[in-house]
Amino acid sequence: QVQLVESGGGLVQAGGSLRLSCAASGRTFSNYDMAWFRQAPGKEREFVAGIRWSGGSTYYADSVKGRCTISRDNAKSTVYLQMNSLKPEDTAVYYCAAKPRYNGITTRIRDYNNWGQGTQVTVSS
């Protein structure tokens, strides 16, 4: 298992930016594809962005495409989510997740067996 700890959440005005970080420990970070999910109050958890173990491929939900960038630094065992042009509907708890790298980026929650505790992002209008 790999342990994940998110940071970087907070309160920001609409149109602002935030950079989330997720630090991993416990296993070789490059053995894992990584993703960010989010869960708004009263809604199901949803996929936001994913990145392959090498960083060579990324995938985004349509709702954040063009506004968010996922990246990783395997030397630092950290994955990032840069969020720009934030909207009130981006308000949610953001979770970092890891899955074994053998089948690529997926959007299914059940494929990810390692989760962080989440970080709150609140966007005010």
Disulfide bonds with the S-S distance in Angstrom:
Cys22-Cys96 2.12
